[in-house]
Amino acid sequence: MIAVEGLSQTILIDSACTGYRSILALAGLIIAVPNIEWKKRIKGIFYGAIILFFVNIARITSTIILGVKFGDAVFDFTHTFLWREGLIFIVVLLWYLWLKRSKMVLAIAF
């Protein structure tokens, strides 16, 4: 637990904060695509995990900074809404970029 001056609540950074679920989600999406060489899949998961690791550090840092600067309500909003939804967007974006780089054609039915 970390006590941060400026926040009334104690911050607990545990295993759920490491971003492993985002990495697993990206890996699942990459593995689920048929007809792609395993070398490309492993490369996509490796580089995606590195990107998500640094995004997660930015997530934790920005959430704490915004919470200290603007209070607990902004901390909760940033942590619960912006970054939760933001990480989903980033995972899907990384998967899309990997698909595009892997020469997969996306057919999206509307």
Backbone as XML, in Angstrom:
<?xml version="1.0"?>
<chain id="A" units="angstrom">
  <residue number="1" name="MET">
    <atom name="N" x="0.833" y="-1.182" z="0.000"/>
    <atom name="CA" x="0.000" y="0.000" z="0.000"/>
    <atom name="C" x="0.872" y="1.238" z="0.000"/>
  </residue>
  <residue number="2" name="ILE">
    <atom name="N" x="0.376" y="2.246" z="-0.674"/>
    <atom name="CA" x="1.115" y="3.495" z="-0.780"/>
    <atom name="C" x="0.226" y="4.619" z="-0.259"/>
  </residue>
  <residue number="3" name="ALA">
    <atom name="N" x="0.738" y="5.372" z="0.682"/>
    <atom name="CA" x="0.011" y="6.553" z="1.146"/>
    <atom name="C" x="0.541" y="7.736" z="0.339"/>
  </residue>
  <residue number="4" name="VAL">
    <atom name="N" x="-0.343" y="8.388" z="-0.399"/>
    <atom name="CA" x="0.049" y="9.505" z="-1.256"/>
    <atom name="C" x="-0.511" y="10.783" z="-0.655"/>
  </residue>
  <residue number="5" name="GLU">
    <atom name="N" x="0.372" y="11.744" z="-0.429"/>
    <atom name="CA" x="-0.070" y="13.023" z="0.117"/>
    <atom name="C" x="-0.986" y="13.707" z="-0.897"/>
  </residue>
  <residue number="6" name="GLY">
    <atom name="N" x="-2.141" y="14.139" z="-0.440"/>
    <atom name="CA" x="-3.094" y="14.786" z="-1.334"/>
    <atom name="C" x="-4.301" y="13.914" z="-1.632"/>
  </residue>
  <residue number="7" name="LEU">
    <atom name="N" x="-4.219" y="12.632" z="-1.315"/>
    <atom name="CA" x="-5.351" y="11.717" z="-1.476"/>
    <atom name="C" x="-5.788" y="11.233" z="-0.102"/>
  </residue>
  <residue number="8" name="SER">
    <atom name="N" x="-7.090" y="11.169" z="0.111"/>
    <atom name="CA" x="-7.576" y="10.709" z="1.403"/>
    <atom name="C" x="-7.573" y="9.181" z="1.489"/>
  </residue>
  <residue number="9" name="GLN">
    <atom name="N" x="-7.477" y="8.521" z="0.362"/>
    <atom name="CA" x="-7.484" y="7.067" z="0.356"/>
    <atom name="C" x="-6.068" y="6.524" z="0.134"/>
  </residue>
  <residue number="10" name="THR">
    <atom name="N" x="-5.851" y="5.330" z="0.636"/>
    <atom name="CA" x="-4.570" y="4.658" z="0.419"/>
    <atom name="C" x="-4.637" y="3.941" z="-0.918"/>
  </residue>
  <residue number="11" name="ILE">
    <atom name="N" x="-3.549" y="3.970" z="-1.649"/>
    <atom name="CA" x="-3.493" y="3.332" z="-2.967"/>
    <atom name="C" x="-2.832" y="1.967" z="-2.808"/>
  </residue>
  <residue number="12" name="LEU">
    <atom name="N" x="-3.500" y="0.965" z="-3.313"/>
    <atom name="CA" x="-2.964" y="-0.391" z="-3.287"/>
    <atom name="C" x="-2.656" y="-0.803" z="-4.719"/>
  </residue>
  <residue number="13" name="ILE">
    <atom name="N" x="-1.390" y="-1.026" z="-5.008"/>
    <atom name="CA" x="-0.988" y="-1.512" z="-6.322"/>
    <atom name="C" x="-0.685" y="-2.994" z="-6.151"/>
  </residue>
  <residue number="14" name="ASP">
    <atom name="N" x="-1.597" y="-3.824" z="-6.656"/>
    <atom name="CA" x="-1.425" y="-5.267" z="-6.523"/>
    <atom name="C" x="-1.294" y="-5.922" z="-7.892"/>
  </residue>
  <residue number="15" name="SER">
    <atom name="N" x="-1.384" y="-7.225" z="-7.936"/>
    <atom name="CA" x="-1.183" y="-7.937" z="-9.209"/>
    <atom name="C" x="-2.218" y="-7.556" z="-10.260"/>
  </residue>
  <residue number="16" name="ALA">
    <atom name="N" x="-3.417" y="-7.166" z="-9.842"/>
    <atom name="CA" x="-4.437" y="-6.752" z="-10.807"/>
    <atom name="C" x="-4.048" y="-5.452" z="-11.512"/>
  </residue>
  <residue number="17" name="CYS">
    <atom name="N" x="-3.147" y="-4.695" z="-10.912"/>
    <atom name="CA" x="-2.714" y="-3.409" z="-11.485"/>
    <atom name="C" x="-1.569" y="-3.562" z="-12.482"/>
  </residue>
  <residue number="18" name="THR">
    <atom name="N" x="-1.082" y="-4.745" z="-12.662"/>
    <atom name="CA" x="0.095" y="-4.938" z="-13.507"/>
    <atom name="C" x="-0.211" y="-4.941" z="-14.996"/>
  </residue>
  <residue number="19" name="GLY">
    <atom name="N" x="-1.475" y="-5.055" z="-15.349"/>
    <atom name="CA" x="-1.850" y="-5.061" z="-16.754"/>
    <atom name="C" x="-1.809" y="-6.438" z="-17.385"/>
  </residue>
  <residue number="20" name="TYR">
    <atom name="N" x="-1.648" y="-7.461" z="-16.570"/>
    <atom name="CA" x="-1.536" y="-8.812" z="-17.143"/>
    <atom name="C" x="-2.810" y="-9.228" z="-17.878"/>
  </residue>
  <residue number="21" name="ARG">
    <atom name="N" x="-3.972" y="-8.736" z="-17.428"/>
    <atom name="CA" x="-5.213" y="-9.109" z="-18.107"/>
    <atom name="C" x="-5.285" y="-8.506" z="-19.501"/>
  </residue>
  <residue number="22" name="SER">
    <atom name="N" x="-4.764" y="-7.312" z="-19.681"/>
    <atom name="CA" x="-4.716" y="-6.700" z="-21.012"/>
    <atom name="C" x="-3.796" y="-7.489" z="-21.930"/>
  </residue>
  <residue number="23" name="ILE">
    <atom name="N" x="-2.666" y="-7.920" z="-21.385"/>
    <atom name="CA" x="-1.721" y="-8.717" z="-22.173"/>
    <atom name="C" x="-2.349" y="-10.056" z="-22.557"/>
  </residue>
  <residue number="24" name="LEU">
    <atom name="N" x="-3.042" y="-10.684" z="-21.617"/>
    <atom name="CA" x="-3.712" y="-11.956" z="-21.920"/>
    <atom name="C" x="-4.816" y="-11.773" z="-22.955"/>
  </residue>
  <residue number="25" name="ALA">
    <atom name="N" x="-5.544" y="-10.659" z="-22.865"/>
    <atom name="CA" x="-6.610" y="-10.390" z="-23.843"/>
    <atom name="C" x="-6.010" y="-10.221" z="-25.235"/>
  </residue>
  <residue number="26" name="LEU">
    <atom name="N" x="-4.925" y="-9.458" z="-25.333"/>
    <atom name="CA" x="-4.265" y="-9.270" z="-26.632"/>
    <atom name="C" x="-3.739" y="-10.600" z="-27.161"/>
  </residue>
  <residue number="27" name="ALA">
    <atom name="N" x="-3.123" y="-11.381" z="-26.291"/>
    <atom name="CA" x="-2.615" y="-12.692" z="-26.713"/>
    <atom name="C" x="-3.752" y="-13.576" z="-27.209"/>
  </residue>
  <residue number="28" name="GLY">
    <atom name="N" x="-4.877" y="-13.568" z="-26.508"/>
    <atom name="CA" x="-6.036" y="-14.355" z="-26.938"/>
    <atom name="C" x="-6.556" y="-13.921" z="-28.296"/>
  </residue>
  <residue number="29" name="LEU">
    <atom name="N" x="-6.631" y="-12.617" z="-28.510"/>
    <atom name="CA" x="-7.081" y="-12.111" z="-29.813"/>
    <atom name="C" x="-6.123" y="-12.517" z="-30.927"/>
  </residue>
  <residue number="30" name="ILE">
    <atom name="N" x="-4.832" y="-12.404" z="-30.670"/>
    <atom name="CA" x="-3.830" y="-12.752" z="-31.687"/>
    <atom name="C" x="-3.869" y="-14.247" z="-31.990"/>
  </residue>
  <residue number="31" name="ILE">
    <atom name="N" x="-3.953" y="-15.059" z="-30.961"/>
    <atom name="CA" x="-3.962" y="-16.512" z="-31.160"/>
    <atom name="C" x="-5.234" y="-16.967" z="-31.870"/>
  </residue>
  <residue number="32" name="ALA">
    <atom name="N" x="-6.339" y="-16.254" z="-31.670"/>
    <atom name="CA" x="-7.628" y="-16.651" z="-32.251"/>
    <atom name="C" x="-7.703" y="-16.436" z="-33.764"/>
  </residue>
  <residue number="33" name="VAL">
    <atom name="N" x="-6.798" y="-15.670" z="-34.341"/>
    <atom name="CA" x="-6.852" y="-15.391" z="-35.781"/>
    <atom name="C" x="-6.274" y="-16.585" z="-36.536"/>
  </residue>
  <residue number="34" name="PRO">
    <atom name="N" x="-7.041" y="-17.146" z="-37.465"/>
    <atom name="CA" x="-6.541" y="-18.314" z="-38.205"/>
    <atom name="C" x="-5.548" y="-17.925" z="-39.307"/>
  </residue>
  <residue number="35" name="ASN">
    <atom name="N" x="-4.807" y="-18.909" z="-39.752"/>
    <atom name="CA" x="-3.920" y="-18.802" z="-40.919"/>
    <atom name="C" x="-2.815" y="-17.749" z="-40.787"/>
  </residue>
  <residue number="36" name="ILE">
    <atom name="N" x="-2.254" y="-17.625" z="-39.610"/>
    <atom name="CA" x="-1.116" y="-16.733" z="-39.385"/>
    <atom name="C" x="0.024" y="-17.588" z="-38.832"/>
  </residue>
  <residue number="37" name="GLU">
    <atom name="N" x="1.216" y="-17.366" z="-39.318"/>
    <atom name="CA" x="2.383" y="-18.104" z="-38.832"/>
    <atom name="C" x="2.591" y="-17.832" z="-37.343"/>
  </residue>
  <residue number="38" name="TRP">
    <atom name="N" x="3.047" y="-18.864" z="-36.622"/>
    <atom name="CA" x="3.278" y="-18.716" z="-35.192"/>
    <atom name="C" x="4.375" y="-17.698" z="-34.890"/>
  </residue>
  <residue number="39" name="LYS">
    <atom name="N" x="5.325" y="-17.573" z="-35.795"/>
    <atom name="CA" x="6.394" y="-16.589" z="-35.590"/>
    <atom name="C" x="5.804" y="-15.174" z="-35.514"/>
  </residue>
  <residue number="40" name="LYS">
    <atom name="N" x="4.853" y="-14.875" z="-36.390"/>
    <atom name="CA" x="4.200" y="-13.557" z="-36.386"/>
    <atom name="C" x="3.343" y="-13.373" z="-35.130"/>
  </residue>
  <residue number="41" name="ARG">
    <atom name="N" x="2.695" y="-14.443" z="-34.705"/>
    <atom name="CA" x="1.870" y="-14.363" z="-33.494"/>
    <atom name="C" x="2.735" y="-14.068" z="-32.267"/>
  </residue>
  <residue number="42" name="ILE">
    <atom name="N" x="3.811" y="-14.804" z="-32.139"/>
    <atom name="CA" x="4.692" y="-14.630" z="-30.970"/>
    <atom name="C" x="5.299" y="-13.233" z="-30.963"/>
  </residue>
  <residue number="43" name="LYS">
    <atom name="N" x="5.695" y="-12.769" z="-32.136"/>
    <atom name="CA" x="6.226" y="-11.410" z="-32.253"/>
    <atom name="C" x="5.181" y="-10.376" z="-31.837"/>
  </residue>
  <residue number="44" name="GLY">
    <atom name="N" x="3.944" y="-10.554" z="-32.296"/>
    <atom name="CA" x="2.868" y="-9.638" z="-31.954"/>
    <atom name="C" x="2.577" y="-9.613" z="-30.461"/>
  </residue>
  <residue number="45" name="ILE">
    <atom name="N" x="2.564" y="-10.790" z="-29.848"/>
    <atom name="CA" x="2.321" y="-10.870" z="-28.410"/>
    <atom name="C" x="3.481" y="-10.237" z="-27.639"/>
  </residue>
  <residue number="46" name="PHE">
    <atom name="N" x="4.712" y="-10.508" z="-28.072"/>
    <atom name="CA" x="5.891" y="-9.972" z="-27.392"/>
    <atom name="C" x="5.900" y="-8.444" z="-27.425"/>
  </residue>
  <residue number="47" name="TYR">
    <atom name="N" x="5.776" y="-7.867" z="-28.618"/>
    <atom name="CA" x="5.816" y="-6.410" z="-28.730"/>
    <atom name="C" x="4.572" y="-5.762" z="-28.125"/>
  </residue>
  <residue number="48" name="GLY">
    <atom name="N" x="3.440" y="-6.424" z="-28.252"/>
    <atom name="CA" x="2.227" y="-5.907" z="-27.626"/>
    <atom name="C" x="2.342" y="-5.879" z="-26.109"/>
  </residue>
  <residue number="49" name="ALA">
    <atom name="N" x="2.954" y="-6.918" z="-25.538"/>
    <atom name="CA" x="3.143" y="-6.972" z="-24.082"/>
    <atom name="C" x="4.058" y="-5.843" z="-23.610"/>
  </residue>
  <residue number="50" name="ILE">
    <atom name="N" x="5.107" y="-5.569" z="-24.375"/>
    <atom name="CA" x="6.011" y="-4.469" z="-24.017"/>
    <atom name="C" x="5.267" y="-3.137" z="-24.050"/>
  </residue>
  <residue number="51" name="ILE">
    <atom name="N" x="4.500" y="-2.912" z="-25.100"/>
    <atom name="CA" x="3.735" y="-1.659" z="-25.216"/>
    <atom name="C" x="2.734" y="-1.554" z="-24.069"/>
  </residue>
  <residue number="52" name="LEU">
    <atom name="N" x="2.017" y="-2.624" z="-23.783"/>
    <atom name="CA" x="1.026" y="-2.598" z="-22.711"/>
    <atom name="C" x="1.674" y="-2.415" z="-21.342"/>
  </residue>
  <residue number="53" name="PHE">
    <atom name="N" x="2.875" y="-2.928" z="-21.161"/>
    <atom name="CA" x="3.604" y="-2.726" z="-19.906"/>
    <atom name="C" x="3.844" y="-1.233" z="-19.669"/>
  </residue>
  <residue number="54" name="PHE">
    <atom name="N" x="4.329" y="-0.535" z="-20.696"/>
    <atom name="CA" x="4.600" y="0.896" z="-20.544"/>
    <atom name="C" x="3.313" y="1.724" z="-20.484"/>
  </residue>
  <residue number="55" name="VAL">
    <atom name="N" x="2.285" y="1.310" z="-21.197"/>
    <atom name="CA" x="0.991" y="1.978" z="-21.093"/>
    <atom name="C" x="0.465" y="1.843" z="-19.664"/>
  </residue>
  <residue number="56" name="ASN">
    <atom name="N" x="0.666" y="0.675" z="-19.074"/>
    <atom name="CA" x="0.211" y="0.449" z="-17.716"/>
    <atom name="C" x="0.958" y="1.321" z="-16.709"/>
  </residue>
  <residue number="57" name="ILE">
    <atom name="N" x="2.240" y="1.519" z="-16.908"/>
    <atom name="CA" x="2.994" y="2.427" z="-16.036"/>
    <atom name="C" x="2.437" y="3.841" z="-16.165"/>
  </residue>
  <residue number="58" name="ALA">
    <atom name="N" x="2.132" y="4.258" z="-17.397"/>
    <atom name="CA" x="1.530" y="5.574" z="-17.621"/>
    <atom name="C" x="0.149" y="5.650" z="-16.963"/>
  </residue>
  <residue number="59" name="ARG">
    <atom name="N" x="-0.599" y="4.556" z="-17.013"/>
    <atom name="CA" x="-1.928" y="4.507" z="-16.392"/>
    <atom name="C" x="-1.830" y="4.731" z="-14.887"/>
  </residue>
  <residue number="60" name="ILE">
    <atom name="N" x="-0.962" y="4.001" z="-14.240"/>
    <atom name="CA" x="-0.816" y="4.117" z="-12.788"/>
    <atom name="C" x="-0.324" y="5.511" z="-12.407"/>
  </residue>
  <residue number="61" name="THR">
    <atom name="N" x="0.695" y="5.986" z="-13.106"/>
    <atom name="CA" x="1.268" y="7.301" z="-12.809"/>
    <atom name="C" x="0.260" y="8.418" z="-13.020"/>
  </residue>
  <residue number="62" name="SER">
    <atom name="N" x="-0.409" y="8.412" z="-14.164"/>
    <atom name="CA" x="-1.361" y="9.495" z="-14.455"/>
    <atom name="C" x="-2.554" y="9.467" z="-13.514"/>
  </residue>
  <residue number="63" name="THR">
    <atom name="N" x="-3.002" y="8.285" z="-13.135"/>
    <atom name="CA" x="-4.126" y="8.182" z="-12.210"/>
    <atom name="C" x="-3.763" y="8.791" z="-10.859"/>
  </residue>
  <residue number="64" name="ILE">
    <atom name="N" x="-2.567" y="8.486" z="-10.367"/>
    <atom name="CA" x="-2.123" y="9.040" z="-9.083"/>
    <atom name="C" x="-1.938" y="10.545" z="-9.180"/>
  </residue>
  <residue number="65" name="ILE">
    <atom name="N" x="-1.295" y="11.012" z="-10.237"/>
    <atom name="CA" x="-1.055" y="12.456" z="-10.388"/>
    <atom name="C" x="-2.371" y="13.213" z="-10.477"/>
  </residue>
  <residue number="66" name="LEU">
    <atom name="N" x="-3.308" y="12.735" z="-11.296"/>
    <atom name="CA" x="-4.606" y="13.404" z="-11.408"/>
    <atom name="C" x="-5.376" y="13.367" z="-10.093"/>
  </residue>
  <residue number="67" name="GLY">
    <atom name="N" x="-5.261" y="12.260" z="-9.371"/>
    <atom name="CA" x="-5.932" y="12.158" z="-8.073"/>
    <atom name="C" x="-5.374" y="13.136" z="-7.060"/>
  </residue>
  <residue number="68" name="VAL">
    <atom name="N" x="-4.057" y="13.281" z="-7.035"/>
    <atom name="CA" x="-3.426" y="14.224" z="-6.110"/>
    <atom name="C" x="-3.800" y="15.653" z="-6.480"/>
  </residue>
  <residue number="69" name="LYS">
    <atom name="N" x="-3.774" y="15.947" z="-7.769"/>
    <atom name="CA" x="-4.025" y="17.316" z="-8.220"/>
    <atom name="C" x="-5.500" y="17.720" z="-8.087"/>
  </residue>
  <residue number="70" name="PHE">
    <atom name="N" x="-6.422" y="16.785" z="-8.394"/>
    <atom name="CA" x="-7.839" y="17.145" z="-8.467"/>
    <atom name="C" x="-8.728" y="16.426" z="-7.450"/>
  </residue>
  <residue number="71" name="GLY">
    <atom name="N" x="-8.189" y="15.520" z="-6.673"/>
    <atom name="CA" x="-8.967" y="14.889" z="-5.610"/>
    <atom name="C" x="-9.418" y="13.474" z="-5.900"/>
  </residue>
  <residue number="72" name="ASP">
    <atom name="N" x="-10.058" y="12.927" z="-4.882"/>
    <atom name="CA" x="-10.470" y="11.516" z="-4.923"/>
    <atom name="C" x="-11.481" y="11.205" z="-6.019"/>
  </residue>
  <residue number="73" name="ALA">
    <atom name="N" x="-12.393" y="12.123" z="-6.283"/>
    <atom name="CA" x="-13.420" y="11.863" z="-7.303"/>
    <atom name="C" x="-12.782" y="11.704" z="-8.682"/>
  </residue>
  <residue number="74" name="VAL">
    <atom name="N" x="-11.810" y="12.556" z="-8.987"/>
    <atom name="CA" x="-11.116" y="12.463" z="-10.277"/>
    <atom name="C" x="-10.268" y="11.192" z="-10.314"/>
  </residue>
  <residue number="75" name="PHE">
    <atom name="N" x="-9.650" y="10.852" z="-9.183"/>
    <atom name="CA" x="-8.883" y="9.606" z="-9.096"/>
    <atom name="C" x="-9.784" y="8.419" z="-9.437"/>
  </residue>
  <residue number="76" name="ASP">
    <atom name="N" x="-10.936" y="8.352" z="-8.778"/>
    <atom name="CA" x="-11.861" y="7.227" z="-9.014"/>
    <atom name="C" x="-12.360" y="7.193" z="-10.450"/>
  </residue>
  <residue number="77" name="PHE">
    <atom name="N" x="-12.716" y="8.355" z="-11.004"/>
    <atom name="CA" x="-13.196" y="8.424" z="-12.384"/>
    <atom name="C" x="-12.103" y="7.977" z="-13.358"/>
  </residue>
  <residue number="78" name="THR">
    <atom name="N" x="-10.898" y="8.483" z="-13.159"/>
    <atom name="CA" x="-9.778" y="8.131" z="-14.039"/>
    <atom name="C" x="-9.483" y="6.643" z="-13.957"/>
  </residue>
  <residue number="79" name="HIS">
    <atom name="N" x="-9.422" y="6.125" z="-12.748"/>
    <atom name="CA" x="-9.092" y="4.717" z="-12.549"/>
    <atom name="C" x="-10.197" y="3.795" z="-13.055"/>
  </residue>
  <residue number="80" name="THR">
    <atom name="N" x="-11.432" y="4.097" z="-12.696"/>
    <atom name="CA" x="-12.536" y="3.190" z="-12.981"/>
    <atom name="C" x="-13.062" y="3.305" z="-14.397"/>
  </residue>
  <residue number="81" name="PHE">
    <atom name="N" x="-13.137" y="4.506" z="-14.915"/>
    <atom name="CA" x="-13.761" y="4.667" z="-16.231"/>
    <atom name="C" x="-12.745" y="4.895" z="-17.344"/>
  </residue>
  <residue number="82" name="LEU">
    <atom name="N" x="-11.986" y="5.960" z="-17.257"/>
    <atom name="CA" x="-11.110" y="6.327" z="-18.382"/>
    <atom name="C" x="-10.104" y="5.238" z="-18.721"/>
  </residue>
  <residue number="83" name="TRP">
    <atom name="N" x="-9.393" y="4.755" z="-17.721"/>
    <atom name="CA" x="-8.356" y="3.770" z="-18.031"/>
    <atom name="C" x="-8.918" y="2.386" z="-18.282"/>
  </residue>
  <residue number="84" name="ARG">
    <atom name="N" x="-10.008" y="2.027" z="-17.635"/>
    <atom name="CA" x="-10.586" y="0.704" z="-17.918"/>
    <atom name="C" x="-11.036" y="0.637" z="-19.368"/>
  </residue>
  <residue number="85" name="GLU">
    <atom name="N" x="-11.793" y="1.636" z="-19.787"/>
    <atom name="CA" x="-12.245" y="1.676" z="-21.172"/>
    <atom name="C" x="-11.078" y="1.970" z="-22.115"/>
  </residue>
  <residue number="86" name="GLY">
    <atom name="N" x="-10.170" y="2.801" z="-21.676"/>
    <atom name="CA" x="-9.002" y="3.142" z="-22.488"/>
    <atom name="C" x="-8.126" y="1.934" z="-22.786"/>
  </residue>
  <residue number="87" name="LEU">
    <atom name="N" x="-7.951" y="1.070" z="-21.794"/>
    <atom name="CA" x="-7.139" y="-0.129" z="-22.020"/>
    <atom name="C" x="-7.812" y="-1.083" z="-22.997"/>
  </residue>
  <residue number="88" name="ILE">
    <atom name="N" x="-9.126" y="-1.179" z="-22.927"/>
    <atom name="CA" x="-9.841" y="-2.009" z="-23.912"/>
    <atom name="C" x="-9.588" y="-1.466" z="-25.314"/>
  </residue>
  <residue number="89" name="PHE">
    <atom name="N" x="-9.699" y="-0.150" z="-25.463"/>
    <atom name="CA" x="-9.449" y="0.483" z="-26.759"/>
    <atom name="C" x="-8.020" y="0.220" z="-27.221"/>
  </residue>
  <residue number="90" name="ILE">
    <atom name="N" x="-7.053" y="0.356" z="-26.329"/>
    <atom name="CA" x="-5.643" y="0.159" z="-26.695"/>
    <atom name="C" x="-5.388" y="-1.290" z="-27.100"/>
  </residue>
  <residue number="91" name="VAL">
    <atom name="N" x="-5.973" y="-2.243" z="-26.387"/>
    <atom name="CA" x="-5.806" y="-3.664" z="-26.740"/>
    <atom name="C" x="-6.375" y="-3.932" z="-28.133"/>
  </residue>
  <residue number="92" name="VAL">
    <atom name="N" x="-7.568" y="-3.441" z="-28.404"/>
    <atom name="CA" x="-8.190" y="-3.651" z="-29.721"/>
    <atom name="C" x="-7.388" y="-2.934" z="-30.811"/>
  </residue>
  <residue number="93" name="LEU">
    <atom name="N" x="-6.894" y="-1.744" z="-30.514"/>
    <atom name="CA" x="-6.062" y="-1.009" z="-31.473"/>
    <atom name="C" x="-4.772" y="-1.769" z="-31.783"/>
  </residue>
  <residue number="94" name="LEU">
    <atom name="N" x="-4.102" y="-2.277" z="-30.759"/>
    <atom name="CA" x="-2.877" y="-3.062" z="-30.987"/>
    <atom name="C" x="-3.178" y="-4.309" z="-31.808"/>
  </residue>
  <residue number="95" name="TRP">
    <atom name="N" x="-4.295" y="-4.972" z="-31.543"/>
    <atom name="CA" x="-4.680" y="-6.156" z="-32.307"/>
    <atom name="C" x="-4.940" y="-5.783" z="-33.762"/>
  </residue>
  <residue number="96" name="TYR">
    <atom name="N" x="-5.656" y="-4.683" z="-33.978"/>
    <atom name="CA" x="-5.931" y="-4.217" z="-35.345"/>
    <atom name="C" x="-4.628" y="-3.905" z="-36.088"/>
  </residue>
  <residue number="97" name="LEU">
    <atom name="N" x="-3.726" y="-3.205" z="-35.419"/>
    <atom name="CA" x="-2.441" y="-2.871" z="-36.060"/>
    <atom name="C" x="-1.646" y="-4.137" z="-36.367"/>
  </residue>
  <residue number="98" name="TRP">
    <atom name="N" x="-1.706" y="-5.116" z="-35.471"/>
    <atom name="CA" x="-1.029" y="-6.389" z="-35.725"/>
    <atom name="C" x="-1.669" y="-7.099" z="-36.923"/>
  </residue>
  <residue number="99" name="LEU">
    <atom name="N" x="-3.004" y="-7.098" z="-36.980"/>
    <atom name="CA" x="-3.694" y="-7.715" z="-38.119"/>
    <atom name="C" x="-3.282" y="-7.044" z="-39.428"/>
  </residue>
  <residue number="100" name="LYS">
    <atom name="N" x="-3.267" y="-5.720" z="-39.407"/>
    <atom name="CA" x="-2.900" y="-4.962" z="-40.599"/>
    <atom name="C" x="-1.462" y="-5.279" z="-41.013"/>
  </residue>
  <residue number="101" name="ARG">
    <atom name="N" x="-0.573" y="-5.326" z="-40.042"/>
    <atom name="CA" x="0.831" y="-5.626" z="-40.327"/>
    <atom name="C" x="0.995" y="-7.071" z="-40.809"/>
  </residue>
  <residue number="102" name="SER">
    <atom name="N" x="0.152" y="-7.948" z="-40.337"/>
    <atom name="CA" x="0.217" y="-9.354" z="-40.729"/>
    <atom name="C" x="-0.502" y="-9.611" z="-42.043"/>
  </residue>
  <residue number="103" name="LYS">
    <atom name="N" x="-0.925" y="-8.548" z="-42.707"/>
    <atom name="CA" x="-1.574" y="-8.620" z="-44.022"/>
    <atom name="C" x="-2.926" y="-9.302" z="-43.980"/>
  </residue>
  <residue number="104" name="MET">
    <atom name="N" x="-3.571" y="-9.252" z="-42.844"/>
    <atom name="CA" x="-4.923" y="-9.796" z="-42.750"/>
    <atom name="C" x="-5.888" y="-8.720" z="-43.213"/>
  </residue>
  <residue number="105" name="VAL">
    <atom name="N" x="-6.894" y="-9.132" z="-43.916"/>
    <atom name="CA" x="-7.911" y="-8.189" z="-44.375"/>
    <atom name="C" x="-9.089" y="-8.318" z="-43.420"/>
  </residue>
  <residue number="106" name="LEU">
    <atom name="N" x="-9.496" y="-7.207" z="-42.874"/>
    <atom name="CA" x="-10.644" y="-7.222" z="-41.969"/>
    <atom name="C" x="-11.909" y="-6.967" z="-42.770"/>
  </residue>
  <residue number="107" name="ALA">
    <atom name="N" x="-12.847" y="-7.847" z="-42.652"/>
    <atom name="CA" x="-14.150" y="-7.650" z="-43.280"/>
    <atom name="C" x="-15.145" y="-7.397" z="-42.162"/>
  </residue>
  <residue number="108" name="ILE">
    <atom name="N" x="-15.542" y="-6.175" z="-42.036"/>
    <atom name="CA" x="-16.467" y="-5.799" z="-40.977"/>
    <atom name="C" x="-17.843" y="-5.610" z="-41.611"/>
  </residue>
  <residue number="109" name="ALA">
    <atom name="N" x="-18.790" y="-6.400" z="-41.141"/>
    <atom name="CA" x="-20.158" y="-6.306" z="-41.672"/>
    <atom name="C" x="-20.923" y="-5.253" z="-40.882"/>
  </residue>
  <residue number="110" name="PHE">
    <atom name="N" x="-21.591" y="-4.400" z="-41.599"/>
    <atom name="CA" x="-22.399" y="-3.377" z="-40.927"/>
    <atom name="C" x="-23.862" y="-3.690" z="-41.103"/>
  </residue>
</chain>
